């Protein structure tokens, strides 16, 4: 595979010495081969809306086998970020796949301590909210 930096054709500068941990991690992740990127790295980059057109296929592929896959936070944290970006311009081509994953997540065994934000995001994308 390739890195997001290579796929985008944009070189990311090294973070400044006073950069936040989030900036440092994102800069590291865009330089990591996609096949080696952790679930947490995918979750974080999707949450920051970084290179969605390259990253969403990776996220959706991982979620297809387990919609409740987790990064470092809680079961469904990757799903929450993917669903939250569904209306972004770079995500529109993946909207149907995102909805399919949301349906699969609701049909699967929902983890006991699923944050309300995850469930409300799933219901919203599927327009099942009150």
N, C-alpha and C positions, 0 to 999 in steps of 0.2 A: 504494500500500500504506500501511501505518501502522507506527509504532514499537511495540516491545514494551511500552513504558510506556503508550501509548495503548490497545493491545489489552487489557492487564491492568487498566486503570483505576487503576493505582497510580503515584503520582508518586515517582520516585527522588530523594532529596536529593543535592545536590552532595557529592562525597567530602570528608572532612576533610583538612586540610593535611598530616597525617601518614599518609594512606591509602597502602596498598601500590600498586604499579603494576597489579597484577591488579584491585584494587577500582576504580581509576581507569578502566581499560579497560572493565570490565564496565558501569560507570555510563555511559560514553560510548556503548557499543554498545546498551544498552537504549533510548537516546534517538535512535538512528539508524534511519531508515526501513529496513524489512526488505529492500526491493528494492536498497538501497545497501549493505547489510551484507556485508562481505568474508567469504570462506570462513574466515579466521582468526577473525573475530568470531563466526561461527556455531559454530566449533569450541570456542572459549573459553567461550561462554555455555552450550552443551550440556554441556561438561565440568564446569561449575559448577552444572548442573541448574537454570538460571534460565529460567523461563517455558517449560518443555518443551512444554506443550500448544499453544503458539503457534509455537514454534521448530522442533519436529520436522518438521512438514510442509515447511518451508523446507529443512531439512537433507536430508530424504529426497528431495525433488524434485531437489536438486543431485546427490545421490549416485546417483540413478537413471540419470543420463547418464554418470557416471564414478564408480564405487564407490571408486576409489583417489585421488579428489580430495584435495588437501592444503591445509591452512592454511599456517602458517609453519614447521612442524616437519619433517614427512616425509610421503611418500605414504601415505594411509590414516589420517592423524591424525583427520580428521573422522569417518570410519567407526568408528574405535576408540572415540571418545567416544559416538557414537550407540549402538553395541552395548553399551557399558558401562552405559548408562542404561535399557536395555530393560525392566528389572523395576521401574522407578520407577512410582508410581501414575499420573502424567501421561503415561507412555509406553505403558501397557498397550494402549491402543486402536491403537497403531501397531506392535505386536509382529510381526504378520504381515508388514508392509511391511519392518520391520527385518530379519527373517529372509530375505525375498526379496533384499534388497540384499546380505546376507552371502553368500547362495548365488551371486549374480551376481559378487561380488568373488572368490570362490574359483574360479569358472569363467573369469574374465578372466585376462589376463596379470598375474601377481603381480609387483609391482616387486621388483627384485633385493635391495634392502636393506630389506626389510620387517621392522620390529621384532617380536620374539617375542610381545610383548604384544598386537599386532594379530591375529596368527594365532591365538593361544590364545583371544582373545575371540570370534573368528569360530567357531572349533570348539566353544567352550563353548555359545554361543547355539544352535548347530545340534546340540548334544549328540553331537558326534563326538570328544570328548576321550577320552583313555585312562582 
